[in-house]
Amino acid sequence: MRNGMLKPGTRLREDEIGIELDVSRTPVREAFNRLHARGLVESSRGGWTVAELSRGQIMELYALRAVLEGAAARFAAENAQPADLAALRIAASGFEKAASGETARANANIVYHRTIYAAAHNAYLERMLEDLNDSLALLPSTTFSVSGRSQAAIAEHQAITDAILARAPAQAETSARNHIENAMDARLRMLFSDTGR
C-alpha cells in the first residue's frame, strides 16, 4: 500500500492474493486480520477493501505525527552520532536537489524523515512512526502537489537539520512539529478543494 498501487476502496480477495503470493489462504487471512486491526483494511462482503480515511481520521493522524516527529527530532539532537549527522546532511541535500516531480520529492522526503528516525536511536519511537506512516500511505497523492509546498518543505527541513546539528533539542522538536503542521494544512487544502471527498 505504501507505494500507492492499492488505492483506498480497492477490493482484496484472499484467494487471489494467495495465488499471487503462492501461499495458502490461511496466512493471507491472518495477514488481513492484522491489517484490519491496524485500520489499514476493512471487511466487506466477499472480502476486504483498502481502508479510506475520513477527514477526522486524517487530522488525528497528522496531530499524532507532529508529536512523534517532534520527539524524533528532539532525540536526534540529543543522540545523533557523527555518522548520523553526516547522513542527515546528505538526506536534506537530497530532498533539496530532488527532481521537481511530486513522486521524486515524496521519496526524498521519506528518506529524510527516516534518517531522523535512525539518528534518534529509539527503536520504539521508530516503530510507532513506521506504523503511522503505513496509515498515512492510505492518503491519495502527496502534499507536494500543493503549489509552493516543496519550496516551503526545503526551508522547514533546513530548520530541523540546523537544530539537530546544533544539538538544540527544543528547537529541533519545535521545527519538526511546525513542519508537520504545515504539511497538515497542505493536506487539508487538498481535501477541501476535492469536491469528491
PyMOL commands that place a pseudoatom at each C-alpha (Angstrom):
pseudoatom trace, name=CA, resn=MET, resi=1, chain=A, elem=C, hetatm=0, pos=[0.000, 0.000, 0.000]
pseudoatom trace, name=CA, resn=ARG, resi=2, chain=A, elem=C, hetatm=0, pos=[2.880, 2.374, 0.680]
pseudoatom trace, name=CA, resn=ASN, resi=3, chain=A, elem=C, hetatm=0, pos=[3.808, 2.522, -2.979]
pseudoatom trace, name=CA, resn=GLY, resi=4, chain=A, elem=C, hetatm=0, pos=[0.296, 3.673, -3.915]
pseudoatom trace, name=CA, resn=MET, resi=5, chain=A, elem=C, hetatm=0, pos=[-0.530, 0.614, -6.040]
pseudoatom trace, name=CA, resn=LEU, resi=6, chain=A, elem=C, hetatm=0, pos=[-3.564, -0.172, -3.880]
pseudoatom trace, name=CA, resn=LYS, resi=7, chain=A, elem=C, hetatm=0, pos=[-5.920, 2.779, -3.649]
pseudoatom trace, name=CA, resn=PRO, resi=8, chain=A, elem=C, hetatm=0, pos=[-8.478, 3.250, -0.860]
pseudoatom trace, name=CA, resn=GLY, resi=9, chain=A, elem=C, hetatm=0, pos=[-11.596, 1.252, -1.670]
pseudoatom trace, name=CA, resn=THR, resi=10, chain=A, elem=C, hetatm=0, pos=[-9.720, -1.366, -3.728]
pseudoatom trace, name=CA, resn=ARG, resi=11, chain=A, elem=C, hetatm=0, pos=[-11.213, -4.842, -3.258]
pseudoatom trace, name=CA, resn=LEU, resi=12, chain=A, elem=C, hetatm=0, pos=[-8.835, -7.505, -1.994]
pseudoatom trace, name=CA, resn=ARG, resi=13, chain=A, elem=C, hetatm=0, pos=[-9.676, -11.215, -2.195]
pseudoatom trace, name=CA, resn=GLU, resi=14, chain=A, elem=C, hetatm=0, pos=[-7.878, -13.772, -0.062]
pseudoatom trace, name=CA, resn=ASP, resi=15, chain=A, elem=C, hetatm=0, pos=[-7.828, -16.421, -2.795]
pseudoatom trace, name=CA, resn=GLU, resi=16, chain=A, elem=C, hetatm=0, pos=[-6.384, -14.057, -5.420]
pseudoatom trace, name=CA, resn=ILE, resi=17, chain=A, elem=C, hetatm=0, pos=[-3.679, -12.783, -3.056]
pseudoatom trace, name=CA, resn=GLY, resi=18, chain=A, elem=C, hetatm=0, pos=[-2.848, -16.378, -2.086]
pseudoatom trace, name=CA, resn=ILE, resi=19, chain=A, elem=C, hetatm=0, pos=[-2.415, -17.352, -5.737]
pseudoatom trace, name=CA, resn=GLU, resi=20, chain=A, elem=C, hetatm=0, pos=[-0.326, -14.264, -6.458]
pseudoatom trace, name=CA, resn=LEU, resi=21, chain=A, elem=C, hetatm=0, pos=[1.971, -14.954, -3.471]
pseudoatom trace, name=CA, resn=ASP, resi=22, chain=A, elem=C, hetatm=0, pos=[1.858, -18.743, -3.934]
pseudoatom trace, name=CA, resn=VAL, resi=23, chain=A, elem=C, hetatm=0, pos=[0.648, -19.361, -0.371]
pseudoatom trace, name=CA, resn=SER, resi=24, chain=A, elem=C, hetatm=0, pos=[-2.485, -20.900, 1.129]
pseudoatom trace, name=CA, resn=ARG, resi=25, chain=A, elem=C, hetatm=0, pos=[-5.414, -18.744, 2.199]
pseudoatom trace, name=CA, resn=THR, resi=26, chain=A, elem=C, hetatm=0, pos=[-4.617, -19.211, 5.920]
pseudoatom trace, name=CA, resn=PRO, resi=27, chain=A, elem=C, hetatm=0, pos=[-1.564, -16.890, 6.116]
pseudoatom trace, name=CA, resn=VAL, resi=28, chain=A, elem=C, hetatm=0, pos=[-3.335, -14.414, 3.828]
pseudoatom trace, name=CA, resn=ARG, resi=29, chain=A, elem=C, hetatm=0, pos=[-6.373, -14.408, 6.140]
pseudoatom trace, name=CA, resn=GLU, resi=30, chain=A, elem=C, hetatm=0, pos=[-4.096, -13.902, 9.170]
pseudoatom trace, name=CA, resn=ALA, resi=31, chain=A, elem=C, hetatm=0, pos=[-2.328, -11.031, 7.426]
pseudoatom trace, name=CA, resn=PHE, resi=32, chain=A, elem=C, hetatm=0, pos=[-5.641, -9.378, 6.558]
pseudoatom trace, name=CA, resn=ASN, resi=33, chain=A, elem=C, hetatm=0, pos=[-6.776, -9.725, 10.177]
pseudoatom trace, name=CA, resn=ARG, resi=34, chain=A, elem=C, hetatm=0, pos=[-3.598, -7.949, 11.329]
pseudoatom trace, name=CA, resn=LEU, resi=35, chain=A, elem=C, hetatm=0, pos=[-4.062, -5.213, 8.728]
pseudoatom trace, name=CA, resn=HIS, resi=36, chain=A, elem=C, hetatm=0, pos=[-7.695, -4.871, 9.829]
pseudoatom trace, name=CA, resn=ALA, resi=37, chain=A, elem=C, hetatm=0, pos=[-6.620, -4.486, 13.478]
pseudoatom trace, name=CA, resn=ARG, resi=38, chain=A, elem=C, hetatm=0, pos=[-4.329, -1.646, 12.380]
pseudoatom trace, name=CA, resn=GLY, resi=39, chain=A, elem=C, hetatm=0, pos=[-7.112, 0.041, 10.402]
pseudoatom trace, name=CA, resn=LEU, resi=40, chain=A, elem=C, hetatm=0, pos=[-5.455, -0.482, 7.013]
pseudoatom trace, name=CA, resn=VAL, resi=41, chain=A, elem=C, hetatm=0, pos=[-8.145, -2.710, 5.506]
pseudoatom trace, name=CA, resn=GLU, resi=42, chain=A, elem=C, hetatm=0, pos=[-11.884, -3.031, 6.088]
pseudoatom trace, name=CA, resn=SER, resi=43, chain=A, elem=C, hetatm=0, pos=[-14.054, -6.111, 5.954]
pseudoatom trace, name=CA, resn=SER, resi=44, chain=A, elem=C, hetatm=0, pos=[-16.533, -6.066, 3.096]
pseudoatom trace, name=CA, resn=ARG, resi=45, chain=A, elem=C, hetatm=0, pos=[-18.955, -8.501, 1.526]
pseudoatom trace, name=CA, resn=GLY, resi=46, chain=A, elem=C, hetatm=0, pos=[-16.951, -11.229, -0.103]
pseudoatom trace, name=CA, resn=GLY, resi=47, chain=A, elem=C, hetatm=0, pos=[-13.543, -9.992, 1.019]
pseudoatom trace, name=CA, resn=TRP, resi=48, chain=A, elem=C, hetatm=0, pos=[-11.642, -6.948, 2.113]
pseudoatom trace, name=CA, resn=THR, resi=49, chain=A, elem=C, hetatm=0, pos=[-11.097, -3.408, 0.868]
pseudoatom trace, name=CA, resn=VAL, resi=50, chain=A, elem=C, hetatm=0, pos=[-8.245, -0.979, 1.384]
pseudoatom trace, name=CA, resn=ALA, resi=51, chain=A, elem=C, hetatm=0, pos=[-9.396, 1.443, 4.087]
pseudoatom trace, name=CA, resn=GLU, resi=52, chain=A, elem=C, hetatm=0, pos=[-10.333, 5.015, 3.252]
pseudoatom trace, name=CA, resn=LEU, resi=53, chain=A, elem=C, hetatm=0, pos=[-9.636, 7.622, 5.928]
pseudoatom trace, name=CA, resn=SER, resi=54, chain=A, elem=C, hetatm=0, pos=[-12.156, 10.276, 6.905]
pseudoatom trace, name=CA, resn=ARG, resi=55, chain=A, elem=C, hetatm=0, pos=[-11.117, 13.912, 7.314]
pseudoatom trace, name=CA, resn=GLY, resi=56, chain=A, elem=C, hetatm=0, pos=[-11.329, 13.457, 11.078]
pseudoatom trace, name=CA, resn=GLN, resi=57, chain=A, elem=C, hetatm=0, pos=[-9.004, 10.468, 10.968]
pseudoatom trace, name=CA, resn=ILE, resi=58, chain=A, elem=C, hetatm=0, pos=[-6.576, 12.385, 8.775]
pseudoatom trace, name=CA, resn=MET, resi=59, chain=A, elem=C, hetatm=0, pos=[-6.457, 15.248, 11.275]
pseudoatom trace, name=CA, resn=GLU, resi=60, chain=A, elem=C, hetatm=0, pos=[-5.894, 12.768, 14.125]
pseudoatom trace, name=CA, resn=LEU, resi=61, chain=A, elem=C, hetatm=0, pos=[-3.049, 11.138, 12.197]
pseudoatom trace, name=CA, resn=TYR, resi=62, chain=A, elem=C, hetatm=0, pos=[-1.326, 14.443, 11.490]
pseudoatom trace, name=CA, resn=ALA, resi=63, chain=A, elem=C, hetatm=0, pos=[-1.773, 15.596, 15.106]
pseudoatom trace, name=CA, resn=LEU, resi=64, chain=A, elem=C, hetatm=0, pos=[-0.043, 12.449, 16.341]
pseudoatom trace, name=CA, resn=ARG, resi=65, chain=A, elem=C, hetatm=0, pos=[2.564, 12.659, 13.598]
pseudoatom trace, name=CA, resn=ALA, resi=66, chain=A, elem=C, hetatm=0, pos=[3.503, 16.178, 14.737]
pseudoatom trace, name=CA, resn=VAL, resi=67, chain=A, elem=C, hetatm=0, pos=[4.121, 14.881, 18.269]
pseudoatom trace, name=CA, resn=LEU, resi=68, chain=A, elem=C, hetatm=0, pos=[6.115, 11.832, 17.156]
pseudoatom trace, name=CA, resn=GLU, resi=69, chain=A, elem=C, hetatm=0, pos=[8.173, 13.636, 14.508]
pseudoatom trace, name=CA, resn=GLY, resi=70, chain=A, elem=C, hetatm=0, pos=[8.910, 16.335, 17.081]
pseudoatom trace, name=CA, resn=ALA, resi=71, chain=A, elem=C, hetatm=0, pos=[10.104, 13.696, 19.534]
pseudoatom trace, name=CA, resn=ALA, resi=72, chain=A, elem=C, hetatm=0, pos=[12.253, 12.073, 16.851]
pseudoatom trace, name=CA, resn=ALA, resi=73, chain=A, elem=C, hetatm=0, pos=[13.935, 15.397, 16.037]
pseudoatom trace, name=CA, resn=ARG, resi=74, chain=A, elem=C, hetatm=0, pos=[14.485, 16.107, 19.750]
pseudoatom trace, name=CA, resn=PHE, resi=75, chain=A, elem=C, hetatm=0, pos=[16.053, 12.676, 20.298]
pseudoatom trace, name=CA, resn=ALA, resi=76, chain=A, elem=C, hetatm=0, pos=[18.173, 13.077, 17.169]
pseudoatom trace, name=CA, resn=ALA, resi=77, chain=A, elem=C, hetatm=0, pos=[19.542, 16.377, 18.505]
pseudoatom trace, name=CA, resn=GLU, resi=78, chain=A, elem=C, hetatm=0, pos=[20.399, 14.591, 21.746]
pseudoatom trace, name=CA, resn=ASN, resi=79, chain=A, elem=C, hetatm=0, pos=[21.584, 11.209, 20.472]
pseudoatom trace, name=CA, resn=ALA, resi=80, chain=A, elem=C, hetatm=0, pos=[22.868, 11.507, 16.897]
pseudoatom trace, name=CA, resn=GLN, resi=81, chain=A, elem=C, hetatm=0, pos=[26.332, 10.162, 16.260]
pseudoatom trace, name=CA, resn=PRO, resi=82, chain=A, elem=C, hetatm=0, pos=[28.702, 11.831, 13.760]
pseudoatom trace, name=CA, resn=ALA, resi=83, chain=A, elem=C, hetatm=0, pos=[27.699, 9.321, 11.059]
pseudoatom trace, name=CA, resn=ASP, resi=84, chain=A, elem=C, hetatm=0, pos=[24.017, 10.134, 11.696]
pseudoatom trace, name=CA, resn=LEU, resi=85, chain=A, elem=C, hetatm=0, pos=[24.698, 13.847, 11.267]
pseudoatom trace, name=CA, resn=ALA, resi=86, chain=A, elem=C, hetatm=0, pos=[26.544, 13.224, 8.001]
pseudoatom trace, name=CA, resn=ALA, resi=87, chain=A, elem=C, hetatm=0, pos=[23.625, 11.114, 6.756]
pseudoatom trace, name=CA, resn=LEU, resi=88, chain=A, elem=C, hetatm=0, pos=[21.196, 13.869, 7.756]
pseudoatom trace, name=CA, resn=ARG, resi=89, chain=A, elem=C, hetatm=0, pos=[23.118, 16.469, 5.744]
pseudoatom trace, name=CA, resn=ILE, resi=90, chain=A, elem=C, hetatm=0, pos=[23.058, 14.166, 2.713]
pseudoatom trace, name=CA, resn=ALA, resi=91, chain=A, elem=C, hetatm=0, pos=[19.327, 13.438, 3.103]
pseudoatom trace, name=CA, resn=ALA, resi=92, chain=A, elem=C, hetatm=0, pos=[18.472, 17.136, 3.448]
pseudoatom trace, name=CA, resn=SER, resi=93, chain=A, elem=C, hetatm=0, pos=[20.539, 17.933, 0.353]
pseudoatom trace, name=CA, resn=GLY, resi=94, chain=A, elem=C, hetatm=0, pos=[18.919, 15.015, -1.489]
pseudoatom trace, name=CA, resn=PHE, resi=95, chain=A, elem=C, hetatm=0, pos=[15.463, 16.416, -0.809]
pseudoatom trace, name=CA, resn=GLU, resi=96, chain=A, elem=C, hetatm=0, pos=[16.510, 19.889, -1.930]
pseudoatom trace, name=CA, resn=LYS, resi=97, chain=A, elem=C, hetatm=0, pos=[18.036, 18.548, -5.152]
pseudoatom trace, name=CA, resn=ALA, resi=98, chain=A, elem=C, hetatm=0, pos=[15.261, 16.031, -5.891]
pseudoatom trace, name=CA, resn=ALA, resi=99, chain=A, elem=C, hetatm=0, pos=[13.598, 16.277, -9.269]
pseudoatom trace, name=CA, resn=SER, resi=100, chain=A, elem=C, hetatm=0, pos=[10.671, 18.650, -9.296]
pseudoatom trace, name=CA, resn=GLY, resi=101, chain=A, elem=C, hetatm=0, pos=[8.123, 15.851, -9.728]
pseudoatom trace, name=CA, resn=GLU, resi=102, chain=A, elem=C, hetatm=0, pos=[5.839, 15.035, -6.805]
pseudoatom trace, name=CA, resn=THR, resi=103, chain=A, elem=C, hetatm=0, pos=[6.904, 11.393, -6.604]
pseudoatom trace, name=CA, resn=ALA, resi=104, chain=A, elem=C, hetatm=0, pos=[10.614, 12.207, -6.501]
pseudoatom trace, name=CA, resn=ARG, resi=105, chain=A, elem=C, hetatm=0, pos=[10.025, 14.769, -3.770]
pseudoatom trace, name=CA, resn=ALA, resi=106, chain=A, elem=C, hetatm=0, pos=[7.857, 12.351, -1.780]
pseudoatom trace, name=CA, resn=ASN, resi=107, chain=A, elem=C, hetatm=0, pos=[10.515, 9.624, -1.990]
pseudoatom trace, name=CA, resn=ALA, resi=108, chain=A, elem=C, hetatm=0, pos=[13.284, 12.021, -0.947]
pseudoatom trace, name=CA, resn=ASN, resi=109, chain=A, elem=C, hetatm=0, pos=[11.076, 13.203, 1.914]
pseudoatom trace, name=CA, resn=ILE, resi=110, chain=A, elem=C, hetatm=0, pos=[10.698, 9.624, 3.169]
pseudoatom trace, name=CA, resn=VAL, resi=111, chain=A, elem=C, hetatm=0, pos=[14.480, 9.212, 3.140]
pseudoatom trace, name=CA, resn=TYR, resi=112, chain=A, elem=C, hetatm=0, pos=[14.937, 12.481, 5.052]
pseudoatom trace, name=CA, resn=HIS, resi=113, chain=A, elem=C, hetatm=0, pos=[12.475, 11.565, 7.796]
pseudoatom trace, name=CA, resn=ARG, resi=114, chain=A, elem=C, hetatm=0, pos=[13.777, 8.002, 8.136]
pseudoatom trace, name=CA, resn=THR, resi=115, chain=A, elem=C, hetatm=0, pos=[17.267, 9.447, 8.560]
pseudoatom trace, name=CA, resn=ILE, resi=116, chain=A, elem=C, hetatm=0, pos=[15.991, 11.450, 11.531]
pseudoatom trace, name=CA, resn=TYR, resi=117, chain=A, elem=C, hetatm=0, pos=[14.318, 8.349, 12.985]
pseudoatom trace, name=CA, resn=ALA, resi=118, chain=A, elem=C, hetatm=0, pos=[17.602, 6.446, 12.772]
pseudoatom trace, name=CA, resn=ALA, resi=119, chain=A, elem=C, hetatm=0, pos=[19.507, 9.356, 14.344]
pseudoatom trace, name=CA, resn=ALA, resi=120, chain=A, elem=C, hetatm=0, pos=[17.062, 9.419, 17.264]
pseudoatom trace, name=CA, resn=HIS, resi=121, chain=A, elem=C, hetatm=0, pos=[18.256, 5.950, 18.365]
pseudoatom trace, name=CA, resn=ASN, resi=122, chain=A, elem=C, hetatm=0, pos=[14.886, 4.970, 19.836]
pseudoatom trace, name=CA, resn=ALA, resi=123, chain=A, elem=C, hetatm=0, pos=[13.543, 1.729, 18.382]
pseudoatom trace, name=CA, resn=TYR, resi=124, chain=A, elem=C, hetatm=0, pos=[10.103, 2.106, 19.980]
pseudoatom trace, name=CA, resn=LEU, resi=125, chain=A, elem=C, hetatm=0, pos=[9.589, 5.567, 18.538]
pseudoatom trace, name=CA, resn=GLU, resi=126, chain=A, elem=C, hetatm=0, pos=[10.819, 4.419, 15.135]
pseudoatom trace, name=CA, resn=ARG, resi=127, chain=A, elem=C, hetatm=0, pos=[8.328, 1.520, 15.164]
pseudoatom trace, name=CA, resn=MET, resi=128, chain=A, elem=C, hetatm=0, pos=[5.455, 3.862, 16.078]
pseudoatom trace, name=CA, resn=LEU, resi=129, chain=A, elem=C, hetatm=0, pos=[6.381, 6.251, 13.278]
pseudoatom trace, name=CA, resn=GLU, resi=130, chain=A, elem=C, hetatm=0, pos=[6.577, 3.441, 10.722]
pseudoatom trace, name=CA, resn=ASP, resi=131, chain=A, elem=C, hetatm=0, pos=[3.115, 2.230, 11.784]
pseudoatom trace, name=CA, resn=LEU, resi=132, chain=A, elem=C, hetatm=0, pos=[1.787, 5.775, 11.486]
pseudoatom trace, name=CA, resn=ASN, resi=133, chain=A, elem=C, hetatm=0, pos=[3.360, 6.143, 8.049]
pseudoatom trace, name=CA, resn=ASP, resi=134, chain=A, elem=C, hetatm=0, pos=[1.586, 2.946, 6.954]
pseudoatom trace, name=CA, resn=SER, resi=135, chain=A, elem=C, hetatm=0, pos=[-1.711, 4.676, 7.756]
pseudoatom trace, name=CA, resn=LEU, resi=136, chain=A, elem=C, hetatm=0, pos=[-0.645, 7.878, 6.006]
pseudoatom trace, name=CA, resn=ALA, resi=137, chain=A, elem=C, hetatm=0, pos=[0.072, 5.809, 2.895]
pseudoatom trace, name=CA, resn=LEU, resi=138, chain=A, elem=C, hetatm=0, pos=[-3.705, 5.380, 2.567]
pseudoatom trace, name=CA, resn=LEU, resi=139, chain=A, elem=C, hetatm=0, pos=[-3.963, 9.039, 1.580]
pseudoatom trace, name=CA, resn=PRO, resi=140, chain=A, elem=C, hetatm=0, pos=[-4.208, 9.895, -2.098]
pseudoatom trace, name=CA, resn=SER, resi=141, chain=A, elem=C, hetatm=0, pos=[-1.385, 11.769, -3.763]
pseudoatom trace, name=CA, resn=THR, resi=142, chain=A, elem=C, hetatm=0, pos=[1.179, 13.800, -1.822]
pseudoatom trace, name=CA, resn=THR, resi=143, chain=A, elem=C, hetatm=0, pos=[1.145, 17.260, -0.292]
pseudoatom trace, name=CA, resn=PHE, resi=144, chain=A, elem=C, hetatm=0, pos=[3.927, 18.175, -2.702]
pseudoatom trace, name=CA, resn=SER, resi=145, chain=A, elem=C, hetatm=0, pos=[1.198, 18.564, -5.308]
pseudoatom trace, name=CA, resn=VAL, resi=146, chain=A, elem=C, hetatm=0, pos=[0.129, 21.742, -3.461]
pseudoatom trace, name=CA, resn=SER, resi=147, chain=A, elem=C, hetatm=0, pos=[1.639, 24.862, -5.004]
pseudoatom trace, name=CA, resn=GLY, resi=148, chain=A, elem=C, hetatm=0, pos=[4.657, 26.088, -3.040]
pseudoatom trace, name=CA, resn=ARG, resi=149, chain=A, elem=C, hetatm=0, pos=[4.747, 23.115, -0.658]
pseudoatom trace, name=CA, resn=SER, resi=150, chain=A, elem=C, hetatm=0, pos=[8.050, 21.717, -1.954]
pseudoatom trace, name=CA, resn=GLN, resi=151, chain=A, elem=C, hetatm=0, pos=[9.896, 25.004, -1.504]
pseudoatom trace, name=CA, resn=ALA, resi=152, chain=A, elem=C, hetatm=0, pos=[8.390, 25.517, 1.940]
pseudoatom trace, name=CA, resn=ALA, resi=153, chain=A, elem=C, hetatm=0, pos=[9.415, 21.981, 2.931]
pseudoatom trace, name=CA, resn=ILE, resi=154, chain=A, elem=C, hetatm=0, pos=[13.020, 22.670, 1.878]
pseudoatom trace, name=CA, resn=ALA, resi=155, chain=A, elem=C, hetatm=0, pos=[13.175, 25.595, 4.308]
pseudoatom trace, name=CA, resn=GLU, resi=156, chain=A, elem=C, hetatm=0, pos=[11.411, 23.581, 7.032]
pseudoatom trace, name=CA, resn=HIS, resi=157, chain=A, elem=C, hetatm=0, pos=[13.818, 20.656, 6.613]
pseudoatom trace, name=CA, resn=GLN, resi=158, chain=A, elem=C, hetatm=0, pos=[16.733, 23.070, 6.838]
pseudoatom trace, name=CA, resn=ALA, resi=159, chain=A, elem=C, hetatm=0, pos=[15.429, 24.464, 10.135]
pseudoatom trace, name=CA, resn=ILE, resi=160, chain=A, elem=C, hetatm=0, pos=[15.101, 20.925, 11.542]
pseudoatom trace, name=CA, resn=THR, resi=161, chain=A, elem=C, hetatm=0, pos=[18.533, 19.935, 10.259]
pseudoatom trace, name=CA, resn=ASP, resi=162, chain=A, elem=C, hetatm=0, pos=[20.203, 23.065, 11.618]
pseudoatom trace, name=CA, resn=ALA, resi=163, chain=A, elem=C, hetatm=0, pos=[18.690, 22.489, 15.065]
pseudoatom trace, name=CA, resn=ILE, resi=164, chain=A, elem=C, hetatm=0, pos=[19.782, 18.843, 15.153]
pseudoatom trace, name=CA, resn=LEU, resi=165, chain=A, elem=C, hetatm=0, pos=[23.303, 19.733, 14.007]
pseudoatom trace, name=CA, resn=ALA, resi=166, chain=A, elem=C, hetatm=0, pos=[23.443, 22.473, 16.670]
pseudoatom trace, name=CA, resn=ARG, resi=167, chain=A, elem=C, hetatm=0, pos=[22.363, 19.939, 19.319]
pseudoatom trace, name=CA, resn=ALA, resi=168, chain=A, elem=C, hetatm=0, pos=[19.345, 22.109, 20.154]
pseudoatom trace, name=CA, resn=PRO, resi=169, chain=A, elem=C, hetatm=0, pos=[16.643, 19.592, 21.165]
pseudoatom trace, name=CA, resn=ALA, resi=170, chain=A, elem=C, hetatm=0, pos=[13.837, 22.061, 21.921]
pseudoatom trace, name=CA, resn=GLN, resi=171, chain=A, elem=C, hetatm=0, pos=[14.348, 23.914, 18.644]
pseudoatom trace, name=CA, resn=ALA, resi=172, chain=A, elem=C, hetatm=0, pos=[14.566, 20.656, 16.707]
pseudoatom trace, name=CA, resn=GLU, resi=173, chain=A, elem=C, hetatm=0, pos=[11.274, 19.488, 18.200]
pseudoatom trace, name=CA, resn=THR, resi=174, chain=A, elem=C, hetatm=0, pos=[9.535, 22.805, 17.526]
pseudoatom trace, name=CA, resn=SER, resi=175, chain=A, elem=C, hetatm=0, pos=[10.810, 22.917, 13.941]
pseudoatom trace, name=CA, resn=ALA, resi=176, chain=A, elem=C, hetatm=0, pos=[9.690, 19.341, 13.261]
pseudoatom trace, name=CA, resn=ARG, resi=177, chain=A, elem=C, hetatm=0, pos=[6.236, 19.984, 14.720]
pseudoatom trace, name=CA, resn=ASN, resi=178, chain=A, elem=C, hetatm=0, pos=[5.866, 23.130, 12.609]
pseudoatom trace, name=CA, resn=HIS, resi=179, chain=A, elem=C, hetatm=0, pos=[6.873, 21.170, 9.526]
pseudoatom trace, name=CA, resn=ILE, resi=180, chain=A, elem=C, hetatm=0, pos=[4.191, 18.525, 10.092]
pseudoatom trace, name=CA, resn=GLU, resi=181, chain=A, elem=C, hetatm=0, pos=[1.552, 21.129, 10.950]
pseudoatom trace, name=CA, resn=ASN, resi=182, chain=A, elem=C, hetatm=0, pos=[2.308, 22.872, 7.650]
pseudoatom trace, name=CA, resn=ALA, resi=183, chain=A, elem=C, hetatm=0, pos=[2.026, 19.520, 5.854]
pseudoatom trace, name=CA, resn=MET, resi=184, chain=A, elem=C, hetatm=0, pos=[-1.359, 19.005, 7.515]
pseudoatom trace, name=CA, resn=ASP, resi=185, chain=A, elem=C, hetatm=0, pos=[-2.504, 22.434, 6.317]
pseudoatom trace, name=CA, resn=ALA, resi=186, chain=A, elem=C, hetatm=0, pos=[-1.490, 21.471, 2.777]
pseudoatom trace, name=CA, resn=ARG, resi=187, chain=A, elem=C, hetatm=0, pos=[-3.316, 18.142, 3.107]
pseudoatom trace, name=CA, resn=LEU, resi=188, chain=A, elem=C, hetatm=0, pos=[-6.485, 19.895, 4.299]
pseudoatom trace, name=CA, resn=ARG, resi=189, chain=A, elem=C, hetatm=0, pos=[-6.297, 22.316, 1.362]
pseudoatom trace, name=CA, resn=MET, resi=190, chain=A, elem=C, hetatm=0, pos=[-6.117, 19.285, -0.927]
pseudoatom trace, name=CA, resn=LEU, resi=191, chain=A, elem=C, hetatm=0, pos=[-9.102, 17.639, 0.748]
pseudoatom trace, name=CA, resn=PHE, resi=192, chain=A, elem=C, hetatm=0, pos=[-11.304, 20.708, 0.819]
pseudoatom trace, name=CA, resn=SER, resi=193, chain=A, elem=C, hetatm=0, pos=[-10.532, 21.529, -2.809]
pseudoatom trace, name=CA, resn=ASP, resi=194, chain=A, elem=C, hetatm=0, pos=[-11.557, 17.987, -3.811]
pseudoatom trace, name=CA, resn=THR, resi=195, chain=A, elem=C, hetatm=0, pos=[-15.330, 18.123, -4.145]
pseudoatom trace, name=CA, resn=GLY, resi=196, chain=A, elem=C, hetatm=0, pos=[-15.493, 14.364, -4.408]
pseudoatom trace, name=CA, resn=ARG, resi=197, chain=A, elem=C, hetatm=0, pos=[-14.469, 13.887, -0.756]
for i in range(1, 197): cmd.bond("trace and resi %d" % i, "trace and resi %d" % (i + 1))
show_as sticks, trace
zoom trace
